[in-house]
Amino acid sequence: MKEYDVIIAGAGIAGMTAAIYAVRAGKTVLMLEERVEGGQIINTIGIENWPGDMGVSGVDLTRKIMAQATELGAKVEYEEVTEVIKNDDGFLVKTEDDEYTCKAFIIASGTEPRKLSDEMMKDAGKRPVSYCATCDGALYKGKKVVVVGHGNSAEHEIKYLKGICSEVYNIHHDDPIPADAEAIFVAIGRLPLTDYLKGFVDLDEKGYVISDEDCKTSVPGVFVAGDVRTKELRQLVTAASDGSIAATNAIEYLG
Ligand SMILES: Cc1cc2nc3c(=O)[nH]c(=O)nc-3n(C[C@H](O)[C@H](O)[C@H](O)COP(=O)(O)OP(=O)(O)OC[C@H]3O[C@@H](n4cnc5c(N)ncnc54)[C@H](O)[C@@H]3O)c2cc1C
């Protein structure tokens, strides 16, 4: 069994920032990351609204923050947190292959894209469906594509694809897909990654961890940071801000 003062689920901007604060306060810290560090921003080429580093790429920003966290002494393991259980001394954190214990736990597992409905998938037929224009846009150079969705992220995808594709259609999530579109890009919102927390902390009706600016949850010793919590503005600066607050409150809780 591996014991830590603080375990953080997710190594996106919120989780990595929390790790920096906790490790600088002398705590032993483990980040558990299901995929690769950086989270949602990893595929973005030019980040907006990040003070002090205009147009930095998601990869470069992630590299810098992770290097800072690990050079200070935070650890990272690439495993998905599957369950968290309260025990006498703190928390038991389970992954598929391992078990860890900690005295304070920080949820920073972010969100994933909302998937296209079964009906629209049928309409898409054999045409490719992508959830990331930056990742896959180049495959459709000079072709006609469609972006499903009308929010900020759809706007972001349309702007990017217009520089590559011959035509970019934009439709709602229940419109028919234009027959001549050769690929479908989906940007219809995001869903919180909290299945592993059901019955452990209070979630709202959409599955976000209920909290406010203090980043505390319904369970003492469990804190939450970033896009996965109930909040108005889901951005990098607010994720980093939450990470600092969650870790500071975890440090205070640990005494
Ligand atoms: C296309 C796009 C462009 C954007 N551009 C900007 C921008 O220019 N400026 C800006 O400020 N914001 C931007 N955003 C928003 C910004 O990316 C998010 O607000 C921010 O990344 C949230 O960080 P986070 O750490 O809370 O969550 P995430 O980035 O979602 O990271 C969560 C991490 O947790 C991991 N994880 C999930 N479940 C588990 C589990 N059970 N166990 C272990 N690990 C787990 C995930 O793999 C992920 O790495 C953009 C978002 C998108 C999608």
PDBQT file of the ligand as one rigid body, heavy atoms in Angstrom, charges set to zero:
ROOT
HETATM    1  C1  LIG A 301     -10.914  22.907 -27.505  1.00  0.00    +0.000 C 
HETATM    2  C2  LIG A 301     -10.762  23.658 -26.204  1.00  0.00    +0.000 A 
HETATM    3  C3  LIG A 301     -10.084  24.877 -26.189  1.00  0.00    +0.000 A 
HETATM    4  C4  LIG A 301      -9.973  25.602 -25.002  1.00  0.00    +0.000 A 
HETATM    5  N1  LIG A 301      -9.296  26.784 -25.029  1.00  0.00    +0.000 NA
HETATM    6  C5  LIG A 301      -9.143  27.489 -23.895  1.00  0.00    +0.000 A 
HETATM    7  C6  LIG A 301      -8.384  28.712 -23.897  1.00  0.00    +0.000 A 
HETATM    8  O1  LIG A 301      -7.872  29.155 -24.932  1.00  0.00    +0.000 OA
HETATM    9  N2  LIG A 301      -8.254  29.391 -22.713  1.00  0.00    +0.000 N 
HETATM   10  C7  LIG A 301      -8.807  28.934 -21.537  1.00  0.00    +0.000 A 
HETATM   11  O2  LIG A 301      -8.632  29.567 -20.514  1.00  0.00    +0.000 OA
HETATM   12  N3  LIG A 301      -9.515  27.750 -21.516  1.00  0.00    +0.000 NA
HETATM   13  C8  LIG A 301      -9.693  27.035 -22.652  1.00  0.00    +0.000 A 
HETATM   14  N4  LIG A 301     -10.405  25.864 -22.628  1.00  0.00    +0.000 N 
HETATM   15  C9  LIG A 301     -10.977  25.401 -21.339  1.00  0.00    +0.000 C 
HETATM   16  C10 LIG A 301      -9.869  24.758 -20.500  1.00  0.00    +0.000 C 
HETATM   17  O3  LIG A 301      -9.188  23.815 -21.304  1.00  0.00    +0.000 OA
HETATM   18  C11 LIG A 301     -10.457  24.077 -19.252  1.00  0.00    +0.000 C 
HETATM   19  O4  LIG A 301     -11.171  25.021 -18.499  1.00  0.00    +0.000 OA
HETATM   20  C12 LIG A 301      -9.338  23.487 -18.375  1.00  0.00    +0.000 C 
HETATM   21  O5  LIG A 301      -8.480  22.671 -19.147  1.00  0.00    +0.000 OA
HETATM   22  C13 LIG A 301      -9.923  22.667 -17.217  1.00  0.00    +0.000 C 
HETATM   23  O6  LIG A 301      -8.878  22.071 -16.533  1.00  0.00    +0.000 OA
HETATM   24  P1  LIG A 301      -9.134  20.919 -15.451  1.00  0.00    +0.000 P 
HETATM   25  O7  LIG A 301      -7.797  20.575 -14.893  1.00  0.00    +0.000 OA
HETATM   26  O8  LIG A 301     -10.199  21.337 -14.523  1.00  0.00    +0.000 OA
HETATM   27  O9  LIG A 301      -9.764  19.688 -16.256  1.00  0.00    +0.000 OA
HETATM   28  P2  LIG A 301      -9.247  18.836 -17.504  1.00  0.00    +0.000 P 
HETATM   29  O10 LIG A 301      -8.418  19.656 -18.416  1.00  0.00    +0.000 OA
HETATM   30  O11 LIG A 301     -10.482  18.203 -18.058  1.00  0.00    +0.000 OA
HETATM   31  O12 LIG A 301      -8.301  17.725 -16.854  1.00  0.00    +0.000 OA
HETATM   32  C14 LIG A 301      -8.813  16.652 -16.103  1.00  0.00    +0.000 C 
HETATM   33  C15 LIG A 301      -7.831  15.500 -16.140  1.00  0.00    +0.000 C 
HETATM   34  O13 LIG A 301      -8.325  14.454 -15.306  1.00  0.00    +0.000 OA
HETATM   35  C16 LIG A 301      -8.142  13.186 -15.946  1.00  0.00    +0.000 C 
HETATM   36  N5  LIG A 301      -9.116  12.237 -15.390  1.00  0.00    +0.000 N 
HETATM   37  C17 LIG A 301     -10.463  12.193 -15.600  1.00  0.00    +0.000 A 
HETATM   38  N6  LIG A 301     -11.028  11.187 -14.885  1.00  0.00    +0.000 NA
HETATM   39  C18 LIG A 301     -10.018  10.588 -14.197  1.00  0.00    +0.000 A 
HETATM   40  C19 LIG A 301      -9.956   9.493 -13.302  1.00  0.00    +0.000 A 
HETATM   41  N7  LIG A 301     -11.057   8.824 -12.925  1.00  0.00    +0.000 N 
HETATM   42  N8  LIG A 301      -8.746   9.124 -12.816  1.00  0.00    +0.000 NA
HETATM   43  C20 LIG A 301      -7.617   9.792 -13.170  1.00  0.00    +0.000 A 
HETATM   44  N9  LIG A 301      -7.604  10.857 -14.028  1.00  0.00    +0.000 NA
HETATM   45  C21 LIG A 301      -8.796  11.248 -14.527  1.00  0.00    +0.000 A 
HETATM   46  C22 LIG A 301      -8.334  13.495 -17.421  1.00  0.00    +0.000 C 
HETATM   47  O14 LIG A 301      -7.706  12.505 -18.231  1.00  0.00    +0.000 OA
HETATM   48  C23 LIG A 301      -7.682  14.879 -17.532  1.00  0.00    +0.000 C 
HETATM   49  O15 LIG A 301      -6.309  14.782 -17.865  1.00  0.00    +0.000 OA
HETATM   50  C24 LIG A 301     -10.537  25.106 -23.792  1.00  0.00    +0.000 A 
HETATM   51  C25 LIG A 301     -11.193  23.857 -23.794  1.00  0.00    +0.000 A 
HETATM   52  C26 LIG A 301     -11.310  23.139 -24.979  1.00  0.00    +0.000 A 
HETATM   53  C27 LIG A 301     -12.009  21.804 -24.971  1.00  0.00    +0.000 C 
ENDROOT
TORSDOF 0
